[in-house]
Amino acid sequence: MTVGIYKLNVSSRLESVEDFSISEKNKELIVDFIDYCFSEGLGECRILKYIATLKYNSLSLQTDFEEATGRDIRRYVSSLERSDLSQ
């Protein structure tokens, strides 16, 4: 029974990507990545986690994923490690 709930959540979460306060490029990259995940047979629970994580990462990085430098990524990971989210 819960599988149906997850499918519903993935559909609505994917539709809500357009409402995220992130760049259009990152929205496009997230949707493309989620399509890839489905094509590889990943489960709905994992995909829901990826959508939430990618949204958070995009908001935190404040730059397009494709344009983020190694330094941007290191700075972001460093801030994560020092936060409560590292646990």
Secondary structure, DSSP 4 states (H G I P E B T S, - for coil): -HHHHHHHHHHHHHHHGGGSSS-HHHHHHHHHHHHHHHHTT--HHHHHHHHHHHHHHHHHH-S-GGG--HHHHHHHHHHHHTSGGG-
